């Protein structure tokens, strides 16, 4: 190889798997059983444990925003992070929805619709990964924000008048969840379409 060829070869920095972004993703995964235990201890009747569960859920959800920002800002995106991040998200949201339904605070059909969409889109992303990446859309980010807000609303021991707002927030979350699901399916089909 000549000096010119050597100079033209780009040097790709190797990103360590153990980095701040992945550490936050791991923290989110570790908080899932802690969150679940708090909900179970509350029985969705004990105000103190409900507040604790809500705060743990909020902290865990915040790590999702922060780890993504750190990974992009400091070039710490790794294959491990790409896989672990959505798993952590689905584990946290799934645990919250299942527990809320188990304690009769959320209709089971809502949990089934949201989890079917979330797991389906995750599978779809892996299905098309060799053809391209289905990036999170603005609608997807709105969906996530609405889900987090709705779940937190259900967890916090609200007075009856405010608790009545929860189903409306969750209804908006379900609607956006379903609509963005169709959008992601369309993106996946475009990516899988053979090029002429």
MIDREN-848697 format. One record per residue (C-alpha): residue number from 1; residue in one letter; x, y, z. Coordinates in steps of 0.001 Angstrom, whole numbers, padded with zeros to 6 digits. Each point is the difference from the previous one (the first is absolute). Example, Ala and Ser with C-alpha at 12.3 -4.5 7.8 and 13.67 -1.06 7.14 Angstrom:
2
<pt pos="1" code="A" xx="012300" yy="-004500" zz="007800"/>
<pt pos="2" code="S" xx="001370" yy="003440" zz="-000660"/>
END
This chain:
196
<pt pos="1" code="X" xx="000000" yy="000000" zz="000000"/>
<pt pos="2" code="X" xx="001416" yy="003384" zz="-000963"/>
<pt pos="3" code="X" xx="000124" yy="003016" zz="002282"/>
<pt pos="4" code="X" xx="-002768" yy="001657" zz="-002009"/>
<pt pos="5" code="X" xx="-002250" yy="-003064" zz="000324"/>
<pt pos="6" code="X" xx="000731" yy="-000181" zz="003713"/>
<pt pos="7" code="X" xx="-000877" yy="003671" zz="000482"/>
<pt pos="8" code="X" xx="-003275" yy="-000463" zz="-001902"/>
<pt pos="9" code="X" xx="-001166" yy="-002868" zz="002198"/>
<pt pos="10" code="X" xx="-002402" yy="001368" zz="002633"/>
<pt pos="11" code="X" xx="000730" yy="-000858" zz="003600"/>
<pt pos="12" code="X" xx="-003135" yy="-001191" zz="001771"/>
<pt pos="13" code="X" xx="000087" yy="000517" zz="003747"/>
<pt pos="14" code="X" xx="-001141" yy="-003034" zz="001952"/>
<pt pos="15" code="X" xx="-002741" yy="000910" zz="002468"/>
<pt pos="16" code="X" xx="000319" yy="-001866" zz="003321"/>
<pt pos="17" code="X" xx="-003056" yy="-001997" zz="001037"/>
<pt pos="18" code="X" xx="000448" yy="001221" zz="003580"/>
<pt pos="19" code="X" xx="-000924" yy="003653" zz="-000402"/>
<pt pos="20" code="X" xx="-002313" yy="002550" zz="001633"/>
<pt pos="21" code="X" xx="-002884" yy="-000535" zz="-002449"/>
<pt pos="22" code="X" xx="-000025" yy="-003782" zz="000433"/>
<pt pos="23" code="X" xx="000379" yy="000388" zz="003775"/>
<pt pos="24" code="X" xx="-003221" yy="002037" zz="000075"/>
<pt pos="25" code="X" xx="-001749" yy="-002642" zz="-002111"/>
<pt pos="26" code="X" xx="001183" yy="-002663" zz="002468"/>
<pt pos="27" code="X" xx="-001253" yy="002150" zz="002881"/>
<pt pos="28" code="X" xx="-003423" yy="000190" zz="-001658"/>
<pt pos="29" code="X" xx="-000104" yy="-003788" zz="-000282"/>
<pt pos="30" code="X" xx="000998" yy="-000378" zz="003665"/>
<pt pos="31" code="X" xx="-002715" yy="002450" zz="001066"/>
<pt pos="32" code="X" xx="-002746" yy="-002107" zz="-001639"/>
<pt pos="33" code="X" xx="-000196" yy="-002611" zz="002821"/>
<pt pos="34" code="X" xx="000369" yy="002766" zz="002613"/>
<pt pos="35" code="X" xx="-002901" yy="001839" zz="-001614"/>
<pt pos="36" code="X" xx="-002050" yy="-003197" zz="-000201"/>
<pt pos="37" code="X" xx="000628" yy="-000767" zz="003671"/>
<pt pos="38" code="X" xx="-001121" yy="003513" zz="000969"/>
<pt pos="39" code="X" xx="-003283" yy="-000381" zz="-001889"/>
<pt pos="40" code="X" xx="-000607" yy="-003419" zz="001564"/>
<pt pos="41" code="X" xx="000756" yy="001339" zz="003489"/>
<pt pos="42" code="X" xx="-002436" yy="002844" zz="-000623"/>
<pt pos="43" code="X" xx="-002739" yy="-002334" zz="-001188"/>
<pt pos="44" code="X" xx="-001027" yy="003185" zz="-001827"/>
<pt pos="45" code="X" xx="-001638" yy="001041" zz="003287"/>
<pt pos="46" code="X" xx="002901" yy="001194" zz="002182"/>
<pt pos="47" code="X" xx="000703" yy="003644" zz="-000918"/>
<pt pos="48" code="X" xx="003630" yy="-000001" zz="001157"/>
<pt pos="49" code="X" xx="001004" yy="-003041" zz="-002032"/>
<pt pos="50" code="X" xx="-001939" yy="001305" zz="-003025"/>
<pt pos="51" code="X" xx="001947" yy="003258" zz="000166"/>
<pt pos="52" code="X" xx="003258" yy="-001986" zz="000307"/>
<pt pos="53" code="X" xx="-000964" yy="-002140" zz="-003010"/>
<pt pos="54" code="X" xx="-000879" yy="003092" zz="-002027"/>
<pt pos="55" code="X" xx="003305" yy="001703" zz="000833"/>
<pt pos="56" code="X" xx="001997" yy="-003133" zz="-000860"/>
<pt pos="57" code="X" xx="-001900" yy="-000248" zz="-003288"/>
<pt pos="58" code="X" xx="000707" yy="003689" zz="-000742"/>
<pt pos="59" code="X" xx="003734" yy="-000369" zz="000731"/>
<pt pos="60" code="X" xx="000238" yy="-003161" zz="-002119"/>
<pt pos="61" code="X" xx="-001873" yy="001702" zz="-002856"/>
<pt pos="62" code="X" xx="002305" yy="003030" zz="000220"/>
<pt pos="63" code="X" xx="003052" yy="-002239" zz="-000492"/>
<pt pos="64" code="X" xx="-001418" yy="-000888" zz="-003431"/>
<pt pos="65" code="X" xx="000198" yy="003642" zz="-001088"/>
<pt pos="66" code="X" xx="003410" yy="000565" zz="001560"/>
<pt pos="67" code="X" xx="001718" yy="-003164" zz="-001272"/>
<pt pos="68" code="X" xx="-001104" yy="000701" zz="-003570"/>
<pt pos="69" code="X" xx="001243" yy="003581" zz="000190"/>
<pt pos="70" code="X" xx="003365" yy="-001072" zz="001472"/>
<pt pos="71" code="X" xx="000452" yy="-002736" zz="-002629"/>
<pt pos="72" code="X" xx="-000630" yy="002416" zz="-002885"/>
<pt pos="73" code="X" xx="001798" yy="003020" zz="001483"/>
<pt pos="74" code="X" xx="003198" yy="-001824" zz="000916"/>
<pt pos="75" code="X" xx="000005" yy="-002669" zz="-002724"/>
<pt pos="76" code="X" xx="-000630" yy="-002866" zz="002421"/>
<pt pos="77" code="X" xx="-002469" yy="-001930" zz="-002157"/>
<pt pos="78" code="X" xx="000696" yy="-003758" zz="000203"/>
<pt pos="79" code="X" xx="-001683" yy="-003132" zz="-001332"/>
<pt pos="80" code="X" xx="-000629" yy="-001069" zz="003594"/>
<pt pos="81" code="X" xx="-001699" yy="003307" zz="000715"/>
<pt pos="82" code="X" xx="-002164" yy="-000234" zz="-003118"/>
<pt pos="83" code="X" xx="-001344" yy="-003353" zz="001205"/>
<pt pos="84" code="X" xx="-000098" yy="000639" zz="003763"/>
<pt pos="85" code="X" xx="-001677" yy="003412" zz="-000181"/>
<pt pos="86" code="X" xx="-003313" yy="-001128" zz="-001564"/>
<pt pos="87" code="X" xx="-000026" yy="-003102" zz="002228"/>
<pt pos="88" code="X" xx="000313" yy="002222" zz="003086"/>
<pt pos="89" code="X" xx="-002747" yy="002298" zz="-001288"/>
<pt pos="90" code="X" xx="-002416" yy="-002847" zz="-000693"/>
<pt pos="91" code="X" xx="000789" yy="-001679" zz="003330"/>
<pt pos="92" code="X" xx="-000776" yy="003179" zz="001955"/>
<pt pos="93" code="X" xx="-003146" yy="000938" zz="-001930"/>
<pt pos="94" code="X" xx="-001180" yy="-003608" zz="-000162"/>
<pt pos="95" code="X" xx="000422" yy="-000532" zz="003737"/>
<pt pos="96" code="X" xx="-001904" yy="003210" zz="000755"/>
<pt pos="97" code="X" xx="-002905" yy="-000818" zz="-002330"/>
<pt pos="98" code="X" xx="-000288" yy="-003609" zz="001161"/>
<pt pos="99" code="X" xx="-000021" yy="001010" zz="003668"/>
<pt pos="100" code="X" xx="-002541" yy="002775" zz="-000544"/>
<pt pos="101" code="X" xx="-002289" yy="-002481" zz="-001742"/>
<pt pos="102" code="X" xx="000623" yy="-002670" zz="002643"/>
<pt pos="103" code="X" xx="-001199" yy="002422" zz="002694"/>
<pt pos="104" code="X" xx="-003039" yy="001013" zz="-002109"/>
<pt pos="105" code="X" xx="001161" yy="003565" zz="-000575"/>
<pt pos="106" code="X" xx="000317" yy="-000443" zz="-003759"/>
<pt pos="107" code="X" xx="-002138" yy="-002096" zz="-002381"/>
<pt pos="108" code="X" xx="001840" yy="-003093" zz="-001233"/>
<pt pos="109" code="X" xx="-000775" yy="000839" zz="-003643"/>
<pt pos="110" code="X" xx="002078" yy="003195" zz="000322"/>
<pt pos="111" code="X" xx="002991" yy="-001983" zz="001256"/>
<pt pos="112" code="X" xx="-000413" yy="-002613" zz="-002745"/>
<pt pos="113" code="X" xx="-000266" yy="002622" zz="-002786"/>
<pt pos="114" code="X" xx="003038" yy="001984" zz="001170"/>
<pt pos="115" code="X" xx="002219" yy="-003014" zz="000691"/>
<pt pos="116" code="X" xx="-000955" yy="-001688" zz="-003280"/>
<pt pos="117" code="X" xx="000955" yy="003149" zz="-001875"/>
<pt pos="118" code="X" xx="003239" yy="000507" zz="001942"/>
<pt pos="119" code="X" xx="001200" yy="-003593" zz="-000351"/>
<pt pos="120" code="X" xx="-001122" yy="-000132" zz="-003624"/>
<pt pos="121" code="X" xx="001916" yy="003135" zz="-000979"/>
<pt pos="122" code="X" xx="003098" yy="-001233" zz="001852"/>
<pt pos="123" code="X" xx="-000180" yy="-003259" zz="-001975"/>
<pt pos="124" code="X" xx="-000547" yy="002011" zz="-003187"/>
<pt pos="125" code="X" xx="003147" yy="002038" zz="000670"/>
<pt pos="126" code="X" xx="002045" yy="-003194" zz="000283"/>
<pt pos="127" code="X" xx="-001682" yy="-001366" zz="-003161"/>
<pt pos="128" code="X" xx="001203" yy="002937" zz="-002117"/>
<pt pos="129" code="X" xx="003303" yy="000702" zz="001776"/>
<pt pos="130" code="X" xx="002071" yy="-001278" zz="-002963"/>
<pt pos="131" code="X" xx="-001846" yy="002368" zz="-002325"/>
<pt pos="132" code="X" xx="000041" yy="003096" zz="002181"/>
<pt pos="133" code="X" xx="-000977" yy="001489" zz="003324"/>
<pt pos="134" code="X" xx="-003518" yy="001090" zz="000859"/>
<pt pos="135" code="X" xx="000774" yy="003179" zz="001887"/>
<pt pos="136" code="X" xx="-002259" yy="001283" zz="002753"/>
<pt pos="137" code="X" xx="-002415" yy="002494" zz="-001537"/>
<pt pos="138" code="X" xx="-001451" yy="003107" zz="001604"/>
<pt pos="139" code="X" xx="-003236" yy="-001942" zz="000412"/>
<pt pos="140" code="X" xx="001925" yy="-002773" zz="001748"/>
<pt pos="141" code="X" xx="001461" yy="002511" zz="002447"/>
<pt pos="142" code="X" xx="-003457" yy="001450" zz="000679"/>
<pt pos="143" code="X" xx="-001268" yy="-003554" zz="000541"/>
<pt pos="144" code="X" xx="002732" yy="-000675" zz="002562"/>
<pt pos="145" code="X" xx="-000660" yy="003282" zz="001822"/>
<pt pos="146" code="X" xx="-003755" yy="-000693" zz="000165"/>
<pt pos="147" code="X" xx="000543" yy="-003553" zz="001258"/>
<pt pos="148" code="X" xx="002371" yy="001190" zz="002733"/>
<pt pos="149" code="X" xx="-002359" yy="002803" zz="001043"/>
<pt pos="150" code="X" xx="-003033" yy="-002311" zz="000035"/>
<pt pos="151" code="X" xx="001748" yy="-002725" zz="002011"/>
<pt pos="152" code="X" xx="001359" yy="002543" zz="002507"/>
<pt pos="153" code="X" xx="-003492" yy="001501" zz="000298"/>
<pt pos="154" code="X" xx="-001460" yy="-003417" zz="000847"/>
<pt pos="155" code="X" xx="002761" yy="-000763" zz="002492"/>
<pt pos="156" code="X" xx="-000185" yy="003243" zz="001970"/>
<pt pos="157" code="X" xx="-002778" yy="000005" zz="002646"/>
<pt pos="158" code="X" xx="-002061" yy="002768" zz="-001600"/>
<pt pos="159" code="X" xx="-003188" yy="001475" zz="001441"/>
<pt pos="160" code="X" xx="-003079" yy="-001388" zz="-001783"/>
<pt pos="161" code="X" xx="-000502" yy="003122" zz="-002148"/>
<pt pos="162" code="X" xx="003567" yy="-000152" zz="-001355"/>
<pt pos="163" code="X" xx="000054" yy="-003807" zz="-000250"/>
<pt pos="164" code="X" xx="-002858" yy="000305" zz="-002508"/>
<pt pos="165" code="X" xx="002427" yy="001708" zz="-002409"/>
<pt pos="166" code="X" xx="002192" yy="-003133" zz="-000139"/>
<pt pos="167" code="X" xx="-002192" yy="-001992" zz="-002420"/>
<pt pos="168" code="X" xx="-000037" yy="002942" zz="-002421"/>
<pt pos="169" code="X" xx="003807" yy="000191" zz="-000009"/>
<pt pos="170" code="X" xx="000212" yy="-003773" zz="-000420"/>
<pt pos="171" code="X" xx="-002576" yy="000156" zz="-002798"/>
<pt pos="172" code="X" xx="002182" yy="002523" zz="-001852"/>
<pt pos="173" code="X" xx="003030" yy="-002236" zz="000634"/>
<pt pos="174" code="X" xx="-001799" yy="-003042" zz="-001452"/>
<pt pos="175" code="X" xx="-001130" yy="001958" zz="-003081"/>
<pt pos="176" code="X" xx="003496" yy="001334" zz="-000752"/>
<pt pos="177" code="X" xx="001497" yy="-003430" zz="000775"/>
<pt pos="178" code="X" xx="-002204" yy="-001679" zz="-002611"/>
<pt pos="179" code="X" xx="000410" yy="002727" zz="-002656"/>
<pt pos="180" code="X" xx="003797" yy="000090" zz="000310"/>
<pt pos="181" code="X" xx="-000004" yy="-003802" zz="-000152"/>
<pt pos="182" code="X" xx="-001542" yy="000146" zz="-003480"/>
<pt pos="183" code="X" xx="002551" yy="002644" zz="-001007"/>
<pt pos="184" code="X" xx="002894" yy="-002235" zz="001101"/>
<pt pos="185" code="X" xx="-001490" yy="-002950" zz="-001909"/>
<pt pos="186" code="X" xx="-000090" yy="002153" zz="-003141"/>
<pt pos="187" code="X" xx="003647" yy="000994" zz="000551"/>
<pt pos="188" code="X" xx="001015" yy="-003640" zz="000455"/>
<pt pos="189" code="X" xx="-001758" yy="-001065" zz="-003198"/>
<pt pos="190" code="X" xx="001753" yy="002790" zz="-001930"/>
<pt pos="191" code="X" xx="003371" yy="-001135" zz="001359"/>
<pt pos="192" code="X" xx="-000675" yy="-003636" zz="-000921"/>
<pt pos="193" code="X" xx="-001241" yy="000861" zz="-003495"/>
<pt pos="194" code="X" xx="002521" yy="-001262" zz="-002562"/>
<pt pos="195" code="X" xx="001803" yy="002762" zz="-001861"/>
<pt pos="196" code="X" xx="-000522" yy="-000025" zz="-003786"/>
END
